[in-house]
Amino acid sequence: MQATKIFRRLGQKALNLIRPNVVFPAAILILLIAVPFGARAQFGLDPCCAIISAGLKTISGLLTNVVSKPLNSIQQIEQQTSNFEQQVIYPATAIANAKGLVTQVQGQLRQVGQLYQLPINSATLPTAQQLEQAVLSHNPQAFGQITQKYGAVYGAVMPATDAPQTVRDLVDMTDAEAQAALKKAVELDALADIEIAAANQINQQLQNATPGSAPILEAEAAAWLVRSNAYTQSAMAELVRVRSIGLANSGAGLKFSTTDTNDLRKSVGRALGQE
């Protein structure tokens, strides 16, 4: 773009140089035509004709020697500008290659979309199939079904009469995080569907886009990339929570074992003391 501005400035300067040389002779010619002259003899040589002829010759010489050269220079500058735009700024070969690449990538994305939509259902029993269907639904509206079907498969928290409160709390927290992870997975699946649709739309626009609109589409793609990274971070956070719950359960198991061992030691001590 900087080179284009330079070429335009050179052309403007050339016009400024030739303008005085053209305007002055043209003004003389107009005055010669407009000023009335008296009648001359029929066979005598009219001085006006000689003046007009000399003026025309002068103008012709100016047009040939003064005007034509700058005009040729301007034409060369314009041609150089056009060549620079076609070969450097907007090369036709590079644009065609870019469009071909977009078409190729779009075909690959279609294949990825087909693989993404392959069924992965694996449950065989009716109750488990219902939970699996809700988990793989890609529909956040199915969160209520996940809670209901999870209880049908894995059971509810045991009553207070059947287990200590610490055990019940541990089971309740484990179930809660397991259901949260399943719901987050459904949410991320739905977001992935939206991202794939947006990527297909951007690729379609890039295929038919003009060079001037490419930066806008690049900014749009960058915005979607930021969203995608945010969703990835959300998924990583959920994995960290699941892992944390697993570690917490292991720690709780060790704590329960230690408590049971201490209780057993005390019971054995009392039993031996009584003997």
N, C-alpha and C positions, 0 to 999 in steps of 0.2 A: 504493500500500500504506500510506503514511503517513496518507492521508485516511481509509482504512478503520479504522485503529487509533484515530483521533480520534473517529470516529462511535461505535465500540464503547465508548470511555471515557465519552462523553456518555450513552449508554444505561445504562451501569452506575451512573453518578451519579444518573440519574433513578430507577432502582430503589432505590438507597439512600435517596433522599428519601421515597419513598412507602411503604417497608417499615414504618417505625414507625407511620404513620397507619393501616395496615391491620392490623397484628398486635395492637395494643392493643384495638380494638373487637372483633376476633374472639375475643380471650381473654375479654373480658367476656361475650360471647354464650355461649361454652362453659361458663363458670362458672354463668351463669344457668340453663342447661339441666341441668347436672350436679348443682347443689345441690338437695337434696330440700326440699320445703315441706310443711307440715301440710295436712290436709284442710280445705276451705273449705265454706261453706254452698252449697246447691244453686243458689239464686237470687241469692246475694250476689256482688258484684263482687270477684273475686280480685285482690289487689294485685300478685301475681306476673305476671298477664297484662298489667297496665299497665306493669310494669317491662320485661317482654320486648318489648312493643310499642314502648316508647320506645327500647329498645336497638336494635331492628330499624330503626326510623326513623333513628336516629343512624348506624347502619352504612350504610343506604341513602344517606343524605346524603353520608357520607364517600366511598362508592363513586362517587357521581355527581359530586361537586364536587372531590374530592381525587385519586381514583385514575384516573378516566377521562381527565382532562387530561394527566397524565404518560404514560398509555398511548398516547394519541393522538400525543403528542410522540415517544415511542419508535417508534411505527409510522411516523411521518413520517421519522424519522432512518433507520430501516431501508430505507424506500423510496428515500431520497436515496442511501444507500450502494449499494443495488442499481443505481440509475440511474448512479451514478458508475462502478461497475465495468463496466457494459455499454456506457457511452458513452465513457469515458476509458481505463480500464485494459485492458479486453478488448472493444473495440468490435466488434460482430458484422459490420458492413460491412467494416471493415479486415481482419478474419480471412477473410471470404469472398473479398475481393480478393486477399489473399495466397495463398490456396489456388488461386484461378484462375490467378495468375501462375506458381505452381509447376507447375500442369498445362501451361501454355503452354511454359514453359522445358523441361519434360520432353519434350514433343513435339519441340522444337528440338534437344535433345540426341540424340534418336533419329535425326533426320536427319543430324546431325553424325557419329553412329556409323556410319550407312550409308555416308556419304561416306568415312569413315576406312577402311572395309573394302573399298573398290573396288580391284580388281587393278591393279597398276602394272608388271607384268612386261613387259620390253621386249627381252630378249635373244632372238636367233634361232638361234644355233648351239648344239649339244648341250652342249659343255663350259661355255660361258658361261651357259647356262640352268641348269645344275646349281649353279654358284656363285651366280647370282642367286636361285635358290630358297632356298638356305641363308641368304643375306643378308636376304631378305624373310620369313623363316619366323616371326618374333616368338618364336623358341624358343631360349633360351640353351643348350639341350642340343646345338645344332647348331654349337658353336664348333669342334669337331674337323673337321667337314665343311668349314667355312670355310677352315681352314688347308690342308686337302688340295686343295680345289677352287681355291684361290688359286694354289697352285703349278702346277696343271694349266693355268691360263689365263695367268699372268704368268711362269711359269718359276721355276726355283730360282736361287740365287746361283751365279755362274760359278765353275769350278774355279780353284785358285790358279795353275795353269799358263796360264790364259787371260787373266788380268787382274792388275794390281798389288793388293797387300793393301789399300791405301787405297780403291781403287775397290770392292773386294769388301765392305769395311766399310760404305761409303756405301750400296751396294745393299741390304745386309742390314738396315741400320737403316731404310731407306725401306720395304722390304717389311714389316718388323715393325710400324711405325707404321700402315701401310695396313691390315694385318690387325687391329690393335688398334682402329682406327676403325670397321671393319666390325663387329667384335664388340660394340663399345660401342653402335652403332646398333641391333643386334638386342636388346641388353639394354634400351635405352630404349624400343623398341617394345613389349617385354613389360611394362615398367613402365607405359607409357601405357594398355595394355589393362586393367591392374589399376585404374588411376586412373579410367578411364571406367566400369568396373563399380561402383566405390565411389561415384562421383558419381550414377549412376543409382539406387543403393540409397538414398543420402541424400535425393535428390529424392522418391523414393517415400515415404520416412518423413515428410518434411515435408508431403506432400500429405495424409496421414492423421493428422498430429500434433495434439495439443492445445496450447493456448498455453503451458501450464506446461512442456512438454517441448521447446519451441523453443530455449531457451538451450543445452540439451544437444546438440541437433543442430547448432546453430551452432558449438559448440566442436569437434564432430567434423569438420565441414566445414573449420574453420580448421586443424585438425591435418593434414588431407589437403592443404590448400593449402600448408602448410609443406613437406610431402613433395614436392609438385609443384615448388615452387621449388628444392628441393635437386636433383631430377632435372634441372631446367633448367640449374642451375649445373654439374652433371656433364657435360651435353652441351656447354656452352660451353667447359669445360675441354678436352674432347676436340677441339673445333674449334681451340682455341689450339694444342694439340699438333700437329695436322695442319699448321696454318699455320707453326708453328715448324720442322717438318721440311722444308717447302717452302723456307723461307728458308735453312735450313742447307744444303739441296742446292744452292741458287743460290750460296751462299758457297763451298761446296766446288768447284763448277764454276769459279768465278773463281780459286780457289787452284790447281786443276789447270791451268788455262790459264796462270797466271803461272809455274808450275813448268815447264810444257812450253816456254814462251817463253824462259825462262832456259836450259833445256837446249839449245834450238835455237840461241841466241846463242853459247853456249859451243862448240857443235859447229861453227858457222860460223867462229868465231874460230880454232879449231884447224885447220880446213880452210884458211883463208887463211894462217895461219902456216906451214903445211907447204908451201904454194905459194911 
